Amino acid sequence: MCLGVPGKVVETSREHDMLMGKVDFGGVFKRVCLEYVPDVRIGEYVIVHVGFALNKVDEAEAQRVFDLLESMNQIDELGAPSS
């Protein structure tokens, strides 16, 4: 099953005419395409699936998802792949 995960936008930039951003997933930072949420601002939360931010969510909703993942012992799945 695939899951969209919330993350906090900490940086935005234009790369090859695409709106991109650095998103914080509880201490794990990833590059994300922000084209589907062009009005997103630094400090806001987005739901990300396979590298694409699909929509914005408020901080309370993002925290509920993090709490749920933690209660299921799945929060580590957000980490970088092991080598």
C-alpha positions as CSV (number, residue, x, y, z in Angstrom):
1,M,0.0,0.0,0.0
2,C,1.2,3.5,-0.8
3,L,1.0,6.3,1.7
4,G,1.2,10.1,1.3
5,V,3.3,11.5,4.2
6,P,3.2,15.0,5.5
7,G,6.4,17.1,5.6
8,K,7.3,20.7,6.3
9,V,8.5,22.8,3.5
10,V,11.8,24.4,4.5
11,E,13.1,25.7,1.2
12,T,11.8,26.4,-2.3
13,S,13.5,26.9,-5.6
14,R,13.0,26.7,-9.4
15,E,14.8,23.9,-11.2
16,H,14.3,23.6,-15.0
17,D,11.0,25.5,-14.8
18,M,9.7,23.3,-12.0
19,L,8.9,24.4,-8.5
20,M,10.9,22.2,-6.1
21,G,11.5,22.2,-2.4
22,K,13.4,20.8,0.5
23,V,10.9,19.1,2.8
24,D,11.5,18.0,6.4
25,F,9.9,14.6,7.3
26,G,10.6,14.7,11.1
27,G,14.4,15.2,10.6
28,V,14.7,13.5,7.2
29,F,15.1,16.0,4.4
30,K,14.1,15.2,0.8
31,R,13.8,17.1,-2.5
32,V,10.2,17.3,-3.6
33,C,8.3,18.6,-6.6
34,L,5.9,21.3,-5.5
35,E,4.3,22.0,-8.9
36,Y,0.9,20.7,-7.7
37,V,0.9,23.2,-4.8
38,P,2.3,26.4,-6.4
39,D,1.0,28.6,-3.6
40,V,2.9,26.7,-0.8
41,R,5.1,28.8,1.5
42,I,8.1,27.9,3.6
43,G,6.8,26.6,6.9
44,E,3.7,25.1,5.5
45,Y,3.0,21.3,5.4
46,V,2.3,19.2,2.4
47,I,1.3,15.6,1.7
48,V,4.0,13.9,-0.4
49,H,3.7,10.8,-2.4
50,V,6.6,9.4,-4.5
51,G,8.4,12.8,-4.5
52,F,5.4,14.9,-5.4
53,A,3.6,17.2,-3.0
54,L,-0.1,16.6,-3.7
55,N,-1.8,19.1,-1.4
56,K,-1.3,21.3,1.7
57,V,-2.4,20.3,5.2
58,D,-2.3,22.2,8.5
59,E,0.3,21.4,11.1
60,A,-2.2,19.7,13.4
61,E,-3.2,17.2,10.7
62,A,0.5,16.6,9.9
63,Q,1.2,15.9,13.6
64,R,-1.7,13.4,13.7
65,V,-0.2,11.4,10.8
66,F,3.3,11.4,12.4
67,D,1.7,10.2,15.7
68,L,-0.1,7.4,13.9
69,L,3.0,6.3,12.1
70,E,4.9,6.4,15.3
71,S,2.3,4.3,17.1
72,M,2.5,1.7,14.2
73,N,6.3,1.7,14.5
74,Q,6.5,2.9,10.9
75,I,8.1,6.3,11.5
76,D,11.6,4.9,10.6
77,E,10.3,4.1,7.1
78,L,10.7,7.8,6.4
79,G,14.5,7.5,6.8
80,A,17.1,7.3,4.1
81,P,17.6,3.9,2.6
82,S,20.3,1.8,4.2
83,S,23.4,1.1,2.1
